[in-house]
């Protein structure tokens, strides 16, 4: 099935995730984001001692400022890349926002499974690759500042990892409509 702006005849809702109204599911996502972030920090400490962040006390304020600005830019960049990627798949209106601790991008498109998964992972992969390159260029003294931004990027993508896992168990013919904080899955298989 191709991506479409109209739900084909015979398709019915078979699954829904609503992070705006399902507080339990939203809390599950937030807890896992935190766990992934902690695990990544521990892994980072195995390779580069966190004390390297404090090697030059004169630059501490600049490093903290860099992290804050970097986290904001990362969130904006993730959403901009999502919008650009959505525009590549279909010329449609996108909605962006921030609610319940989630930044989101949604659209009016009914995506097939492969397109939906690709549009969700592409921004994360691009940003991670960019920051890996920046980290190699910047050197060990800036590792933790840059790595914290990478940790945010990966951990904040847990919701898409979770959704991808859930979608893998659904029929191949599914179409997914994602308005940002809620995702509804439709299928013709059950008719």
N, C-alpha and C positions, 0 to 999 in steps of 0.2 A: 504494500500500500504506500502511496506517495503522500507527502505532506499536503495538507489541504486547509482551506479557510472555512469549509463547511463539512459538518459531520455527515458521512455517507449514510444512506438509508439502511436501516437494519442494525446500526451500531447502537449499543446500550452501555451505560455506565456499569463497570465491573469492579472498580477500585478507586479509592480516593484518599489522598493525604492532605489534610488541612492544618497547616502549622499556625494559622491565625486563631482557630477556634479549638483545636485539640491541644490543650495545655500539656497533657501527659506526653504526647509525641514530641512536642516542642522541647520539653524538659529532657527527654531521652536524647534528642539531637544535641542540645547544649552540653549535657554531661559527657557525651562521647567526643565532642569538640574539645572539651577541657582535658579528657584523658589522652587523646591523640597529641595535644599540645605538650602535655607533661612528658609523654613517652619520647616525643621528638627532642625535647630539651635534654632529657637524660642521654639519648643517643648522641646528640651534639657534644655533650660534656665528655663522652668517651673519646672523641676525636680531638676536641679543642677545649682545654680547660676554660671554664667560665671566667676565671681570674684574668684572662687576656683582655676582657672587656674593660677592666679597671687599670690596665698597664700604664696609661697616660692620663692621670687624674685631671690634667688641664683640659682634656678633650671630653670629659664625661658629660657635661651639659650638652655639648654638640652631638654626642652619640645618642643621648636620650631624646633630644630634639629630632634627630635623624630618624629614630625609631617611630616616634609619634607621627611625623610627617609621612614617613614611609608606609605606615599602616593605613593612614587615610588615603594616600595615593594608590595603594594596593587595592583597597575596596573600590575606589573610583575606577581604576583600571580594569578590575574584574568585571564590573558592570558595563563599562564602555566596550570591552571586548565581547561580552555577551550580546550587547545590542548590535554590534557590527556583524557578529556571526549569525544572529537571528535574521538580520537584513540580507545576508548572503543566501539563506535558505528560503526566505519569502519576504516580499515587500509588504510589510504589515506594520501596524502600530505596535509599539512596545510600551509597557508600563514599568517604571522603576520606582523603588521606594525603600524605606527602612521601617520595619515594624517588628515588634516582639524580639528584638535582638538580631534580626536577620536583615541583611540587605538583599534585595531581590530584583530580578528582571523577569517580566512575563510577556506573553503575547497572545494574539487571537488565533494562532495557528494550531492545528491538530497535527502533531508530529508523529511519524512512525518511530518505532523503537530505536533503530540505529541512529537516525538523525537527532533524536532527543538526547541520547547518551553522548553523542559527539558534541552537540552544542553545550552540554553541561561541563564536559571535561576539558574542552579546548582552552578556555581562558586560564584555568589552573595550570595546564601544561605549559602554555606560553609564558606565564608569569614566573613559574618555577625555573624554567630554562633561562629566562632573563636574569633572575637573581642568582642563579648558580654562576653564570658568567661574571656578573658584577662582583660576587664574592671572591672569585679567583683573582680578579683584577685588583680589588681593594686591599687584599692582604689580611693576615691573621688578626691584626689589631681591630679590624672592622667586622670580623667574622660574625660575632654575636649580634651586632646591630642588624646586619643583613639577614642572618639566619632567623631571628625573631620574626621578621617580616615573612620569610618563607614558611615558618611554622604557622603563622596566622593564615596564610594563603591555603595551605594544605588542610589544616584542621577545619577551617571555615567551609571547606568543600565537602565535609562529611555528609551533609544532607544529600548531596548528589550521589555520593558513594552508596548511601543507604537506599535511595530511590532506585538506583541502578540494580542493586541486589534484589529489591522487591520486583522490579520489572522483569528480571531474568526468569522469574517463575511464572510469568503470565504468557498467554498465547502470542504467537508471532504476528498476528494481524492487528495488534492493538494500535490505537491512536491515542496520543497523550496531549491534553490541553493544560498548559501551565500558566496560571495568571500571576505567578510570583510567589505567593504564600500558600496556594492550594493547587494541587495537581489532580486532575481527574483522568482516569483511563477508561477508554471505551473499546469494545470488541464486538465483532459480528459472530464470533465462534460459538457463543452460547445460544444462538437463535435456532 
